[in-house]
Amino acid sequence: MRFRHAVVTGGAGFLGSHLCAALLAEGTAVTCIDDMCTADPANVAGLLDQPGFTLRHADVCEPFDVSRPADLVLHFASPASPADYLRLPLHTLETGSLGTRNALALARAHGARMVLASTSEVYGDPQQHPQSETYWGHVNPVGPRSVYDEAKRFAEALTTAEAGVHGTDTGIVRLFNTYGPRMRDHDGRAVPTFIRQALAGEPLTVTGDGRQTRSLTYVDDTVAGVLAMAASDLRGPVNIGNPREMTMLELADLVIRLTGSDSGVRLVERPTDDPTVRCPDITLARGKLQWEPRTPAEEGLASTIAWYREPVAA
Ligand SMILES: NC(=O)c1ccc[n+]([C@@H]2O[C@H](COP(=O)([O-])OP(=O)(O)OC[C@H]3O[C@@H](n4cnc5c(N)ncnc54)[C@H](O)[C@@H]3O)[C@@H](O)[C@H]2O)c1
């Protein structure tokens, strides 16, 4: 058992719910704090009966505390899919700024380690490939995606300043696209969209010419990377992602093959400021956390497809 009591903000979301389950499985008590703005309550329905699990409905933009000592804060609250943050632009900025301030204050008050979920989106539409943590990024500060990208960049700056000024034990992970069971099928991200369309026999809507690339990490691997970061004393930022790059057309073809669908592909307009390439350099995570993704795309997608065919509670 690594931690006695972890606070997971955004713990009822996709990644947060997998983190809550993994921590509980290690014997860590978990307080999940979530305002449910993009959560599916079913994500944590299976955890509610587990001893040590507490679900609290609260917005982290307001200061919050927990009644028993915490030794880990995983700050994962934030709308994360483009469809969500474009719908909730101010809430996204406030969660990245005020919410991060409040998560840091909680960690400081409890003497806990706090790990911030940052994102590969801090690299924007990158001019360096693959992206290492030393790359500063190429972000449009007033484009539609800026509400998310800049909120995370500010959150990283705030977390770094907090550690410098107050000596709070902090770590930053830059997560690259993660997929797996419990992604909402209409959240707009490529994997759930393609699976939903393939299972319905509809054409898979690929944006642009489909040659833009993404790195896709299966959720179990991302969870292992986050928990390795939590157990370390690294400040980061540390990239957690899969260096195996895939074009959107390759992903669509793979989903069609694995679902056995007879769907085709339909090219649609590409969103503004959509990055052309995305691939992590994970030298740091390999060297310092002994972490690298282990799940092949075929295997992770097969598990995800199976869950979409028959969702089971956490
Ligand atoms: N999934 C990915 O591929 C990915 C990649 C990079 C970074 N991240 C980061 O990981 C975190 C989780 O992402 P996800 O994919 O699980 O998204 P998600 O939308 O499924 O989960 C986010 C959770 O945060 C909650 N939330 C949002 N604002 C809140 C607030 N102000 N107070 C309390 N709760 C709030 C939502 O209700 C939701 O349960 C986010 O911080 C995201 O930026 C995710």
The ligand as a Tripos MOL2 file, in Angstrom:
@<TRIPOS>MOLECULE
LIG
   44    48     1     0     0
SMALL
NO_CHARGES

@<TRIPOS>ATOM
      1 N1         -8.4230   11.3160  -21.4260 N.am      1 LIG1
      2 C1         -7.3640   11.8240  -21.9850 C.2       1 LIG1
      3 O1         -6.9590   11.3780  -23.0570 O.2       1 LIG1
      4 C2         -6.6030   12.9410  -21.3260 C.ar      1 LIG1
      5 C3         -5.4360   13.4110  -21.9560 C.ar      1 LIG1
      6 C4         -4.7430   14.4370  -21.3630 C.ar      1 LIG1
      7 C5         -5.1490   14.9470  -20.1470 C.ar      1 LIG1
      8 N2         -6.2730   14.4770  -19.5490 N.ar      1 LIG1
      9 C6         -6.6870   15.0770  -18.2910 C.3       1 LIG1
     10 O2         -7.1370   14.0860  -17.3960 O.3       1 LIG1
     11 C7         -8.2370   14.5960  -16.6330 C.3       1 LIG1
     12 C8         -9.4340   13.6830  -16.7730 C.3       1 LIG1
     13 O3         -9.8160   13.5960  -18.1330 O.3       1 LIG1
     14 P1        -10.9550   12.5890  -18.6190 P.3       1 LIG1
     15 O4        -10.6270   12.1830  -19.9850 O.co2     1 LIG1
     16 O5        -11.1600   11.5690  -17.5930 O.co2     1 LIG1
     17 O6        -12.2090   13.5780  -18.7010 O.3       1 LIG1
     18 P2        -13.6760   13.4490  -18.0830 P.3       1 LIG1
     19 O7        -14.4600   14.5750  -18.6340 O.co2     1 LIG1
     20 O8        -14.2010   12.0680  -18.2610 O.co2     1 LIG1
     21 O9        -13.4180   13.6490  -16.5270 O.3       1 LIG1
     22 C9        -13.2470   14.9170  -15.9380 C.3       1 LIG1
     23 C10       -13.9890   14.9210  -14.6320 C.3       1 LIG1
     24 O10       -13.7810   16.1850  -13.9540 O.3       1 LIG1
     25 C11       -15.0300   16.6230  -13.4460 C.3       1 LIG1
     26 N3        -14.9250   18.0780  -13.2880 N.ar      1 LIG1
     27 C12       -14.7180   19.0000  -14.2620 C.ar      1 LIG1
     28 N4        -14.6740   20.2350  -13.7310 N.ar      1 LIG1
     29 C13       -14.8340   20.0890  -12.3850 C.ar      1 LIG1
     30 C14       -14.8610   20.9860  -11.2880 C.ar      1 LIG1
     31 N5        -14.7030   22.3060  -11.4650 N.pl3     1 LIG1
     32 N6        -15.0410   20.4890  -10.0430 N.ar      1 LIG1
     33 C15       -15.1920   19.1430   -9.8410 C.ar      1 LIG1
     34 N7        -15.1760   18.2550  -10.8510 N.ar      1 LIG1
     35 C16       -14.9840   18.7140  -12.1170 C.ar      1 LIG1
     36 C17       -16.0570   16.1500  -14.4610 C.3       1 LIG1
     37 O11       -17.3700   16.0910  -13.9670 O.3       1 LIG1
     38 C18       -15.5000   14.7770  -14.8180 C.3       1 LIG1
     39 O12       -15.9900   13.7780  -13.9390 O.3       1 LIG1
     40 C19        -8.5010   16.0050  -17.1140 C.3       1 LIG1
     41 O13        -7.8370   16.9210  -16.2560 O.3       1 LIG1
     42 C20        -7.8550   16.0320  -18.4850 C.3       1 LIG1
     43 O14        -7.4220   17.3030  -18.8400 O.3       1 LIG1
     44 C21        -7.0200   13.4850  -20.1270 C.ar      1 LIG1
@<TRIPOS>BOND
     1     1     2 1
     2     2     3 2
     3     2     4 1
     4     4     5 ar
     5     4    44 ar
     6     5     6 ar
     7     6     7 ar
     8     7     8 ar
     9     8     9 1
    10     8    44 ar
    11     9    10 1
    12     9    42 1
    13    10    11 1
    14    11    12 1
    15    11    40 1
    16    12    13 1
    17    13    14 1
    18    14    15 2
    19    14    16 1
    20    14    17 1
    21    17    18 1
    22    18    19 2
    23    18    20 1
    24    18    21 1
    25    21    22 1
    26    22    23 1
    27    23    24 1
    28    23    38 1
    29    24    25 1
    30    25    26 1
    31    25    36 1
    32    26    27 ar
    33    26    35 ar
    34    27    28 ar
    35    28    29 ar
    36    29    30 ar
    37    29    35 ar
    38    30    31 1
    39    30    32 ar
    40    32    33 ar
    41    33    34 ar
    42    34    35 ar
    43    36    37 1
    44    36    38 1
    45    38    39 1
    46    40    41 1
    47    40    42 1
    48    42    43 1
@<TRIPOS>SUBSTRUCTURE
     1 LIG1         1 GROUP 0 **** ****
